[in-house]
């Protein structure tokens, strides 16, 4: 462990997202392969980050509590 208690990036081998539905609606689950470590010198990684940030901005536009990335 780092002397100040910080950990490195959480680059996993797989990712899972679970969305809980209202009432008795079934939960929705997605699982997929993990990403490679982000490389700021890789144009493909930069494009993916920009697209993800744009989507986050769009989804959070009406939420006052959401902060910019």
PDB file of N, CA, C and O in Angstrom:
ATOM      1  N   UNK A   1       0.841  -1.184   0.000  1.00  0.00           N
ATOM      2  CA  UNK A   1       0.000   0.000   0.000  1.00  0.00           C
ATOM      3  C   UNK A   1       0.885   1.246   0.000  1.00  0.00           C
ATOM      4  O   UNK A   1       1.960   1.268   0.598  1.00  0.00           O
ATOM      5  N   UNK A   2       0.418   2.246  -0.665  1.00  0.00           N
ATOM      6  CA  UNK A   2       1.103   3.540  -0.723  1.00  0.00           C
ATOM      7  C   UNK A   2       1.209   4.129   0.685  1.00  0.00           C
ATOM      8  O   UNK A   2       0.281   3.977   1.478  1.00  0.00           O
ATOM      9  N   UNK A   3       2.322   4.798   1.013  1.00  0.00           N
ATOM     10  CA  UNK A   3       2.490   5.354   2.356  1.00  0.00           C
ATOM     11  C   UNK A   3       1.378   6.301   2.802  1.00  0.00           C
ATOM     12  O   UNK A   3       1.097   6.393   3.997  1.00  0.00           O
ATOM     13  N   UNK A   4       0.747   6.998   1.879  1.00  0.00           N
ATOM     14  CA  UNK A   4      -0.335   7.917   2.259  1.00  0.00           C
ATOM     15  C   UNK A   4      -1.714   7.265   2.141  1.00  0.00           C
ATOM     16  O   UNK A   4      -2.729   7.933   2.339  1.00  0.00           O
ATOM     17  N   UNK A   5      -1.762   5.982   1.824  1.00  0.00           N
ATOM     18  CA  UNK A   5      -3.024   5.257   1.771  1.00  0.00           C
ATOM     19  C   UNK A   5      -3.779   5.367   0.471  1.00  0.00           C
ATOM     20  O   UNK A   5      -4.956   5.010   0.423  1.00  0.00           O
ATOM     21  N   UNK A   6      -3.149   5.848  -0.594  1.00  0.00           N
ATOM     22  CA  UNK A   6      -3.825   5.966  -1.886  1.00  0.00           C
ATOM     23  C   UNK A   6      -3.559   4.726  -2.718  1.00  0.00           C
ATOM     24  O   UNK A   6      -2.507   4.098  -2.595  1.00  0.00           O
ATOM     25  N   UNK A   7      -4.500   4.381  -3.552  1.00  0.00           N
ATOM     26  CA  UNK A   7      -4.329   3.254  -4.452  1.00  0.00           C
ATOM     27  C   UNK A   7      -4.217   3.751  -5.878  1.00  0.00           C
ATOM     28  O   UNK A   7      -4.629   4.867  -6.193  1.00  0.00           O
ATOM     29  N   UNK A   8      -3.668   2.930  -6.723  1.00  0.00           N
ATOM     30  CA  UNK A   8      -3.569   3.252  -8.139  1.00  0.00           C
ATOM     31  C   UNK A   8      -4.906   3.085  -8.836  1.00  0.00           C
ATOM     32  O   UNK A   8      -5.918   2.830  -8.182  1.00  0.00           O
ATOM     33  N   UNK A   9      -4.925   3.225 -10.162  1.00  0.00           N
ATOM     34  CA  UNK A   9      -6.177   3.107 -10.905  1.00  0.00           C
ATOM     35  C   UNK A   9      -6.765   1.702 -10.799  1.00  0.00           C
ATOM     36  O   UNK A   9      -6.033   0.715 -10.724  1.00  0.00           O
ATOM     37  N   UNK A  10      -8.069   1.628 -10.794  1.00  0.00           N
ATOM     38  CA  UNK A  10      -8.757   0.334 -10.710  1.00  0.00           C
ATOM     39  C   UNK A  10      -9.007  -0.245 -12.083  1.00  0.00           C
ATOM     40  O   UNK A  10     -10.143  -0.256 -12.557  1.00  0.00           O
ATOM     41  N   UNK A  11      -7.967  -0.723 -12.722  1.00  0.00           N
ATOM     42  CA  UNK A  11      -8.099  -1.330 -14.041  1.00  0.00           C
ATOM     43  C   UNK A  11      -8.434  -2.802 -13.842  1.00  0.00           C
ATOM     44  O   UNK A  11      -7.556  -3.609 -13.539  1.00  0.00           O
ATOM     45  N   UNK A  12      -9.699  -3.147 -14.013  1.00  0.00           N
ATOM     46  CA  UNK A  12     -10.142  -4.517 -13.778  1.00  0.00           C
ATOM     47  C   UNK A  12     -10.131  -5.341 -15.047  1.00  0.00           C
ATOM     48  O   UNK A  12     -10.012  -4.817 -16.154  1.00  0.00           O
ATOM     49  N   UNK A  13     -10.257  -6.648 -14.860  1.00  0.00           N
ATOM     50  CA  UNK A  13     -10.309  -7.536 -16.024  1.00  0.00           C
ATOM     51  C   UNK A  13     -11.722  -7.595 -16.600  1.00  0.00           C
ATOM     52  O   UNK A  13     -11.904  -7.925 -17.772  1.00  0.00           O
ATOM     53  N   UNK A  14     -12.725  -7.275 -15.773  1.00  0.00           N
ATOM     54  CA  UNK A  14     -14.103  -7.218 -16.238  1.00  0.00           C
ATOM     55  C   UNK A  14     -14.834  -6.122 -15.471  1.00  0.00           C
ATOM     56  O   UNK A  14     -14.441  -5.746 -14.366  1.00  0.00           O
ATOM     57  N   UNK A  15     -15.903  -5.620 -16.078  1.00  0.00           N
ATOM     58  CA  UNK A  15     -16.743  -4.615 -15.437  1.00  0.00           C
ATOM     59  C   UNK A  15     -18.182  -5.103 -15.440  1.00  0.00           C
ATOM     60  O   UNK A  15     -18.598  -5.860 -16.318  1.00  0.00           O
ATOM     61  N   UNK A  16     -18.939  -4.651 -14.433  1.00  0.00           N
ATOM     62  CA  UNK A  16     -20.338  -5.045 -14.339  1.00  0.00           C
ATOM     63  C   UNK A  16     -21.147  -3.828 -13.907  1.00  0.00           C
ATOM     64  O   UNK A  16     -20.732  -3.077 -13.024  1.00  0.00           O
ATOM     65  N   UNK A  17     -22.290  -3.644 -14.529  1.00  0.00           N
ATOM     66  CA  UNK A  17     -23.220  -2.573 -14.172  1.00  0.00           C
ATOM     67  C   UNK A  17     -24.565  -3.229 -13.870  1.00  0.00           C
ATOM     68  O   UNK A  17     -25.041  -4.076 -14.627  1.00  0.00           O
ATOM     69  N   UNK A  18     -25.168  -2.827 -12.758  1.00  0.00           N
ATOM     70  CA  UNK A  18     -26.491  -3.318 -12.388  1.00  0.00           C
ATOM     71  C   UNK A  18     -27.401  -2.118 -12.175  1.00  0.00           C
ATOM     72  O   UNK A  18     -27.052  -1.189 -11.447  1.00  0.00           O
ATOM     73  N   UNK A  19     -28.575  -2.139 -12.814  1.00  0.00           N
ATOM     74  CA  UNK A  19     -29.568  -1.076 -12.659  1.00  0.00           C
ATOM     75  C   UNK A  19     -30.795  -1.696 -12.013  1.00  0.00           C
ATOM     76  O   UNK A  19     -31.378  -2.646 -12.534  1.00  0.00           O
ATOM     77  N   UNK A  20     -31.174  -1.143 -10.873  1.00  0.00           N
ATOM     78  CA  UNK A  20     -32.318  -1.658 -10.140  1.00  0.00           C
ATOM     79  C   UNK A  20     -33.580  -0.980 -10.646  1.00  0.00           C
ATOM     80  O   UNK A  20     -33.657   0.247 -10.704  1.00  0.00           O
ATOM     81  N   UNK A  21     -34.558  -1.780 -11.007  1.00  0.00           N
ATOM     82  CA  UNK A  21     -35.812  -1.245 -11.514  1.00  0.00           C
ATOM     83  C   UNK A  21     -36.787  -0.940 -10.394  1.00  0.00           C
ATOM     84  O   UNK A  21     -36.585  -1.380  -9.263  1.00  0.00           O
ATOM     85  N   UNK A  22     -37.851  -0.186 -10.694  1.00  0.00           N
ATOM     86  CA  UNK A  22     -38.849   0.144  -9.679  1.00  0.00           C
ATOM     87  C   UNK A  22     -39.754  -1.055  -9.374  1.00  0.00           C
ATOM     88  O   UNK A  22     -40.045  -1.869 -10.250  1.00  0.00           O
ATOM     89  N   UNK A  23     -40.186  -1.145  -8.128  1.00  0.00           N
ATOM     90  CA  UNK A  23     -41.131  -2.196  -7.747  1.00  0.00           C
ATOM     91  C   UNK A  23     -40.591  -3.588  -8.033  1.00  0.00           C
ATOM     92  O   UNK A  23     -39.498  -3.948  -7.595  1.00  0.00           O
ATOM     93  N   UNK A  24     -41.374  -4.363  -8.774  1.00  0.00           N
ATOM     94  CA  UNK A  24     -40.976  -5.739  -9.075  1.00  0.00           C
ATOM     95  C   UNK A  24     -40.320  -5.866 -10.457  1.00  0.00           C
ATOM     96  O   UNK A  24     -40.123  -6.973 -10.957  1.00  0.00           O
ATOM     97  N   UNK A  25     -39.985  -4.725 -11.064  1.00  0.00           N
ATOM     98  CA  UNK A  25     -39.302  -4.753 -12.359  1.00  0.00           C
ATOM     99  C   UNK A  25     -37.968  -5.477 -12.215  1.00  0.00           C
ATOM    100  O   UNK A  25     -37.245  -5.228 -11.250  1.00  0.00           O
ATOM    101  N   UNK A  26     -37.625  -6.354 -13.133  1.00  0.00           N
ATOM    102  CA  UNK A  26     -36.346  -7.062 -13.017  1.00  0.00           C
ATOM    103  C   UNK A  26     -35.151  -6.098 -13.097  1.00  0.00           C
ATOM    104  O   UNK A  26     -35.204  -5.074 -13.779  1.00  0.00           O
ATOM    105  N   UNK A  27     -34.095  -6.447 -12.394  1.00  0.00           N
ATOM    106  CA  UNK A  27     -32.859  -5.684 -12.490  1.00  0.00           C
ATOM    107  C   UNK A  27     -32.224  -5.942 -13.848  1.00  0.00           C
ATOM    108  O   UNK A  27     -32.353  -7.029 -14.410  1.00  0.00           O
ATOM    109  N   UNK A  28     -31.537  -4.928 -14.369  1.00  0.00           N
ATOM    110  CA  UNK A  28     -30.833  -5.059 -15.649  1.00  0.00           C
ATOM    111  C   UNK A  28     -29.347  -5.149 -15.332  1.00  0.00           C
ATOM    112  O   UNK A  28     -28.822  -4.349 -14.557  1.00  0.00           O
ATOM    113  N   UNK A  29     -28.672  -6.119 -15.931  1.00  0.00           N
ATOM    114  CA  UNK A  29     -27.250  -6.333 -15.659  1.00  0.00           C
ATOM    115  C   UNK A  29     -26.489  -6.366 -16.972  1.00  0.00           C
ATOM    116  O   UNK A  29     -26.924  -6.985 -17.944  1.00  0.00           O
ATOM    117  N   UNK A  30     -25.348  -5.693 -16.989  1.00  0.00           N
ATOM    118  CA  UNK A  30     -24.424  -5.744 -18.134  1.00  0.00           C
ATOM    119  C   UNK A  30     -23.055  -6.114 -17.591  1.00  0.00           C
ATOM    120  O   UNK A  30     -22.641  -5.614 -16.545  1.00  0.00           O
ATOM    121  N   UNK A  31     -22.358  -6.983 -18.296  1.00  0.00           N
ATOM    122  CA  UNK A  31     -20.987  -7.332 -17.924  1.00  0.00           C
ATOM    123  C   UNK A  31     -20.159  -7.376 -19.195  1.00  0.00           C
ATOM    124  O   UNK A  31     -20.602  -7.896 -20.219  1.00  0.00           O
ATOM    125  N   UNK A  32     -18.944  -6.820 -19.122  1.00  0.00           N
ATOM    126  CA  UNK A  32     -18.085  -6.798 -20.303  1.00  0.00           C
ATOM    127  C   UNK A  32     -16.622  -6.778 -19.912  1.00  0.00           C
ATOM    128  O   UNK A  32     -16.280  -6.654 -18.736  1.00  0.00           O
ATOM    129  N   UNK A  33     -15.771  -6.901 -20.902  1.00  0.00           N
ATOM    130  CA  UNK A  33     -14.334  -6.937 -20.631  1.00  0.00           C
ATOM    131  C   UNK A  33     -13.821  -5.587 -20.142  1.00  0.00           C
ATOM    132  O   UNK A  33     -14.358  -4.539 -20.500  1.00  0.00           O
ATOM    133  N   UNK A  34     -12.777  -5.628 -19.321  1.00  0.00           N
ATOM    134  CA  UNK A  34     -12.157  -4.414 -18.822  1.00  0.00           C
ATOM    135  C   UNK A  34     -11.366  -3.707 -19.907  1.00  0.00           C
ATOM    136  O   UNK A  34     -11.046  -4.290 -20.943  1.00  0.00           O
ATOM    137  N   UNK A  35     -11.059  -2.459 -19.658  1.00  0.00           N
ATOM    138  CA  UNK A  35     -10.272  -1.661 -20.588  1.00  0.00           C
ATOM    139  C   UNK A  35      -8.795  -1.740 -20.221  1.00  0.00           C
ATOM    140  O   UNK A  35      -8.445  -2.055 -19.083  1.00  0.00           O
ATOM    141  N   UNK A  36      -7.958  -1.460 -21.166  1.00  0.00           N
ATOM    142  CA  UNK A  36      -6.528  -1.367 -20.882  1.00  0.00           C
ATOM    143  C   UNK A  36      -6.248  -0.064 -20.136  1.00  0.00           C
ATOM    144  O   UNK A  36      -7.092   0.832 -20.152  1.00  0.00           O
ATOM    145  N   UNK A  37      -5.106   0.070 -19.490  1.00  0.00           N
ATOM    146  CA  UNK A  37      -4.809   1.339 -18.807  1.00  0.00           C
ATOM    147  C   UNK A  37      -4.835   2.513 -19.786  1.00  0.00           C
ATOM    148  O   UNK A  37      -4.346   2.404 -20.911  1.00  0.00           O
ATOM    149  N   UNK A  38      -5.404   3.624 -19.353  1.00  0.00           N
ATOM    150  CA  UNK A  38      -5.523   4.821 -20.184  1.00  0.00           C
ATOM    151  C   UNK A  38      -4.139   5.357 -20.540  1.00  0.00           C
ATOM    152  O   UNK A  38      -3.265   5.477 -19.682  1.00  0.00           O
ATOM    153  N   UNK A  39      -3.956   5.676 -21.817  1.00  0.00           N
ATOM    154  CA  UNK A  39      -2.694   6.241 -22.300  1.00  0.00           C
ATOM    155  C   UNK A  39      -2.996   7.607 -22.908  1.00  0.00           C
ATOM    156  O   UNK A  39      -3.574   7.682 -23.992  1.00  0.00           O
ATOM    157  N   UNK A  40      -2.611   8.696 -22.219  1.00  0.00           N
ATOM    158  CA  UNK A  40      -2.919  10.025 -22.740  1.00  0.00           C
ATOM    159  C   UNK A  40      -2.234  10.334 -24.067  1.00  0.00           C
ATOM    160  O   UNK A  40      -2.596  11.307 -24.728  1.00  0.00           O
ATOM    161  N   UNK A  41      -1.261   9.535 -24.468  1.00  0.00           N
ATOM    162  CA  UNK A  41      -0.602   9.732 -25.749  1.00  0.00           C
ATOM    163  C   UNK A  41      -1.260   8.964 -26.890  1.00  0.00           C
ATOM    164  O   UNK A  41      -0.836   9.078 -28.040  1.00  0.00           O
ATOM    165  N   UNK A  42      -2.292   8.183 -26.579  1.00  0.00           N
ATOM    166  CA  UNK A  42      -2.982   7.370 -27.579  1.00  0.00           C
ATOM    167  C   UNK A  42      -4.225   8.113 -28.061  1.00  0.00           C
ATOM    168  O   UNK A  42      -5.135   8.355 -27.268  1.00  0.00           O
ATOM    169  N   UNK A  43      -4.286   8.480 -29.340  1.00  0.00           N
ATOM    170  CA  UNK A  43      -5.449   9.228 -29.854  1.00  0.00           C
ATOM    171  C   UNK A  43      -6.772   8.481 -29.694  1.00  0.00           C
ATOM    172  O   UNK A  43      -7.815   9.107 -29.507  1.00  0.00           O
ATOM    173  N   UNK A  44      -6.741   7.156 -29.765  1.00  0.00           N
ATOM    174  CA  UNK A  44      -7.977   6.378 -29.596  1.00  0.00           C
ATOM    175  C   UNK A  44      -8.470   6.504 -28.155  1.00  0.00           C
ATOM    176  O   UNK A  44      -9.670   6.657 -27.928  1.00  0.00           O
ATOM    177  N   UNK A  45      -7.564   6.442 -27.180  1.00  0.00           N
ATOM    178  CA  UNK A  45      -7.944   6.613 -25.781  1.00  0.00           C
ATOM    179  C   UNK A  45      -8.497   8.012 -25.535  1.00  0.00           C
ATOM    180  O   UNK A  45      -9.487   8.173 -24.821  1.00  0.00           O
ATOM    181  N   UNK A  46      -7.866   9.016 -26.119  1.00  0.00           N
ATOM    182  CA  UNK A  46      -8.328  10.395 -25.951  1.00  0.00           C
ATOM    183  C   UNK A  46      -9.720  10.585 -26.542  1.00  0.00           C
ATOM    184  O   UNK A  46     -10.559  11.261 -25.947  1.00  0.00           O
ATOM    185  N   UNK A  47      -9.970  10.003 -27.694  1.00  0.00           N
ATOM    186  CA  UNK A  47     -11.282  10.106 -28.333  1.00  0.00           C
ATOM    187  C   UNK A  47     -12.345   9.427 -27.474  1.00  0.00           C
ATOM    188  O   UNK A  47     -13.438   9.965 -27.297  1.00  0.00           O
ATOM    189  N   UNK A  48     -12.030   8.249 -26.943  1.00  0.00           N
ATOM    190  CA  UNK A  48     -12.977   7.530 -26.086  1.00  0.00           C
ATOM    191  C   UNK A  48     -13.292   8.350 -24.840  1.00  0.00           C
ATOM    192  O   UNK A  48     -14.447   8.419 -24.420  1.00  0.00           O
ATOM    193  N   UNK A  49     -12.273   8.973 -24.244  1.00  0.00           N
ATOM    194  CA  UNK A  49     -12.496   9.809 -23.067  1.00  0.00           C
ATOM    195  C   UNK A  49     -13.378  11.011 -23.410  1.00  0.00           C
ATOM    196  O   UNK A  49     -14.287  11.341 -22.648  1.00  0.00           O
ATOM    197  N   UNK A  50     -13.126  11.669 -24.543  1.00  0.00           N
ATOM    198  CA  UNK A  50     -13.924  12.823 -24.943  1.00  0.00           C
ATOM    199  C   UNK A  50     -15.381  12.437 -25.181  1.00  0.00           C
ATOM    200  O   UNK A  50     -16.290  13.169 -24.790  1.00  0.00           O
ATOM    201  N   UNK A  51     -15.606  11.286 -25.822  1.00  0.00           N
ATOM    202  CA  UNK A  51     -16.970  10.820 -26.066  1.00  0.00           C
ATOM    203  C   UNK A  51     -17.676  10.497 -24.747  1.00  0.00           C
ATOM    204  O   UNK A  51     -18.847  10.831 -24.566  1.00  0.00           O
ATOM    205  N   UNK A  52     -16.958   9.846 -23.828  1.00  0.00           N
ATOM    206  CA  UNK A  52     -17.538   9.530 -22.525  1.00  0.00           C
ATOM    207  C   UNK A  52     -17.864  10.776 -21.728  1.00  0.00           C
ATOM    208  O   UNK A  52     -18.914  10.849 -21.091  1.00  0.00           O
ATOM    209  N   UNK A  53     -16.967  11.766 -21.756  1.00  0.00           N
ATOM    210  CA  UNK A  53     -17.214  13.017 -21.051  1.00  0.00           C
ATOM    211  C   UNK A  53     -18.404  13.762 -21.638  1.00  0.00           C
ATOM    212  O   UNK A  53     -19.194  14.346 -20.896  1.00  0.00           O
ATOM    213  N   UNK A  54     -18.541  13.748 -22.962  1.00  0.00           N
ATOM    214  CA  UNK A  54     -19.678  14.410 -23.615  1.00  0.00           C
ATOM    215  C   UNK A  54     -20.986  13.733 -23.221  1.00  0.00           C
ATOM    216  O   UNK A  54     -21.983  14.411 -22.975  1.00  0.00           O
ATOM    217  N   UNK A  55     -20.993  12.408 -23.159  1.00  0.00           N
ATOM    218  CA  UNK A  55     -22.189  11.685 -22.750  1.00  0.00           C
ATOM    219  C   UNK A  55     -22.529  11.992 -21.293  1.00  0.00           C
ATOM    220  O   UNK A  55     -23.694  12.210 -20.960  1.00  0.00           O
ATOM    221  N   UNK A  56     -21.531  12.012 -20.434  1.00  0.00           N
ATOM    222  CA  UNK A  56     -21.755  12.349 -19.030  1.00  0.00           C
ATOM    223  C   UNK A  56     -22.328  13.756 -18.894  1.00  0.00           C
ATOM    224  O   UNK A  56     -23.261  13.978 -18.121  1.00  0.00           O
ATOM    225  N   UNK A  57     -21.771  14.702 -19.643  1.00  0.00           N
ATOM    226  CA  UNK A  57     -22.285  16.080 -19.618  1.00  0.00           C
ATOM    227  C   UNK A  57     -23.751  16.122 -20.041  1.00  0.00           C
ATOM    228  O   UNK A  57     -24.554  16.833 -19.436  1.00  0.00           O
ATOM    229  N   UNK A  58     -24.094  15.370 -21.068  1.00  0.00           N
ATOM    230  CA  UNK A  58     -25.475  15.349 -21.569  1.00  0.00           C
ATOM    231  C   UNK A  58     -26.418  14.749 -20.529  1.00  0.00           C
ATOM    232  O   UNK A  58     -27.503  15.280 -20.292  1.00  0.00           O
ATOM    233  N   UNK A  59     -26.006  13.644 -19.911  1.00  0.00           N
ATOM    234  CA  UNK A  59     -26.866  12.975 -18.940  1.00  0.00           C
ATOM    235  C   UNK A  59     -27.023  13.794 -17.656  1.00  0.00           C
ATOM    236  O   UNK A  59     -28.075  13.747 -17.018  1.00  0.00           O
ATOM    237  N   UNK A  60     -25.996  14.533 -17.279  1.00  0.00           N
ATOM    238  CA  UNK A  60     -26.012  15.269 -16.023  1.00  0.00           C
ATOM    239  C   UNK A  60     -26.399  16.740 -16.198  1.00  0.00           C
ATOM    240  O   UNK A  60     -26.351  17.500 -15.231  1.00  0.00           O
ATOM    241  N   UNK A  61     -26.772  17.149 -17.383  1.00  0.00           N
ATOM    242  CA  UNK A  61     -27.028  18.570 -17.657  1.00  0.00           C
ATOM    243  C   UNK A  61     -28.102  19.158 -16.747  1.00  0.00           C
ATOM    244  O   UNK A  61     -27.995  20.318 -16.350  1.00  0.00           O
ATOM    245  N   UNK A  62     -29.112  18.402 -16.413  1.00  0.00           N
ATOM    246  CA  UNK A  62     -30.210  18.942 -15.606  1.00  0.00           C
ATOM    247  C   UNK A  62     -30.019  18.687 -14.110  1.00  0.00           C
ATOM    248  O   UNK A  62     -30.871  19.077 -13.311  1.00  0.00           O
ATOM    249  N   UNK A  63     -28.936  18.052 -13.723  1.00  0.00           N
ATOM    250  CA  UNK A  63     -28.687  17.738 -12.311  1.00  0.00           C
ATOM    251  C   UNK A  63     -27.788  18.782 -11.680  1.00  0.00           C
ATOM    252  O   UNK A  63     -26.633  18.932 -12.081  1.00  0.00           O
ATOM    253  N   UNK A  64     -28.303  19.502 -10.699  1.00  0.00           N
ATOM    254  CA  UNK A  64     -27.513  20.545 -10.045  1.00  0.00           C
ATOM    255  C   UNK A  64     -26.365  19.982  -9.228  1.00  0.00           C
ATOM    256  O   UNK A  64     -25.342  20.652  -9.083  1.00  0.00           O
ATOM    257  N   UNK A  65     -26.494  18.777  -8.687  1.00  0.00           N
ATOM    258  CA  UNK A  65     -25.469  18.215  -7.814  1.00  0.00           C
ATOM    259  C   UNK A  65     -24.297  17.584  -8.549  1.00  0.00           C
ATOM    260  O   UNK A  65     -23.287  17.252  -7.928  1.00  0.00           O
ATOM    261  N   UNK A  66     -24.414  17.414  -9.855  1.00  0.00           N
ATOM    262  CA  UNK A  66     -23.336  16.760 -10.621  1.00  0.00           C
ATOM    263  C   UNK A  66     -22.225  17.777 -10.910  1.00  0.00           C
ATOM    264  O   UNK A  66     -22.480  18.937 -11.232  1.00  0.00           O
ATOM    265  N   UNK A  67     -21.003  17.301 -10.783  1.00  0.00           N
ATOM    266  CA  UNK A  67     -19.851  18.169 -11.044  1.00  0.00           C
ATOM    267  C   UNK A  67     -19.176  17.746 -12.329  1.00  0.00           C
ATOM    268  O   UNK A  67     -19.311  16.612 -12.788  1.00  0.00           O
ATOM    269  N   UNK A  68     -18.449  18.686 -12.894  1.00  0.00           N
ATOM    270  CA  UNK A  68     -17.706  18.352 -14.122  1.00  0.00           C
ATOM    271  C   UNK A  68     -16.596  17.386 -13.808  1.00  0.00           C
ATOM    272  O   UNK A  68     -16.057  17.378 -12.702  1.00  0.00           O
ATOM    273  N   UNK A  69     -16.261  16.586 -14.767  1.00  0.00           N
ATOM    274  CA  UNK A  69     -15.194  15.594 -14.666  1.00  0.00           C
ATOM    275  C   UNK A  69     -13.847  16.259 -14.618  1.00  0.00           C
ATOM    276  O   UNK A  69     -12.825  15.579 -14.533  1.00  0.00           O
TER     277      UNK A  69
END
